[in-house]
């Protein structure tokens, strides 16, 4: 069974590549904002006569998926399962998965997060694509016995905490690691009567903060800043966020960080789960506009989880959308940033 407009090639450079498009039953590409890599799951009918396999694939082989002439995924085969009927399921991950598969120790001195991520990618054998300059220089960072992905996240979190700027690790369609700013402005619209197939909407103040307290600066001479949203305090009560900055933080940086935390966390949390016709360009971090009469939704949201599904003649998407887009949570210990 062939999926129209699809090309799937599997193989190795030294032994050649094989086009397995005609054996494909379905393909899905999954990703979410809590991890740096995406996963491609392919279901094959891997037999022509029902008695013996028509082809074999090997772990570590390259996987390249193209749809409507556009490369959507490049990665490496990690696992496979086959039954007595020749139904074969293959799982591949893009190159960023190697940041999770390698553990190491590093000491970084006077490096930007973008510099650190380039070093980690090189050591993991991952080619780099577009890498944004994160600007802020981290004076010292000691990271021990943890996956490279956790190291990258800590460097990006330190940068965000000091500057308020957010950067995100991704992998482009040709398998190169990228580091980018969040995209702004809706790139696509999903609406009733056109491409919307189903929607659920929820909102909550469980994680809302109505004031933020930040401490930072030289030991014994710390700057303490407390900022409040009086309107939301009156409405929701006292919900405080707290953060400690390093000893090099200036009073203006402490104040700016407190204001940034309150701005980012004072809103109501909204989450939408959407089923829609597929758009190949939609990915994690993309902003989409939603228009749905029943839920009363006429706003734009970030994609924080996505599953592209391809079956014969149909491409659909399952999306999780939120009003904000931020880095996954991590903890930075004092001994990691002190010499």
ABEGO torsion letter per residue (X at the ends): XBBBGBBBBBEBAAAEBBBAAAABABBBBBBBAABABBBBBBBBBABAAGABBABBBBBGBBBBBBBGGBBABBBBBABBBBBAAGBBBBBBBBAAAAAAABBBBBBBBGBBAAAAAAAAAAAAGBBBBBBBBAGBBBABBBBBGBBAAAAAAAAAAAAAAAAGBBBBBBBBAAGBBBBBBBBBEBABBBBBGAABABBBBBBBAAABBABBBBBBEBBGABBBBBBBBAAAAAAAEBBBBBBBBBAABBAAAAAAAAAAAAAAAABBBBBBBBBBBBBAABBBGBBBBBBBAAAGBBBBBBBABBBBBBBBGBBBBBBBBBABBBBBBBBBBAAAABX
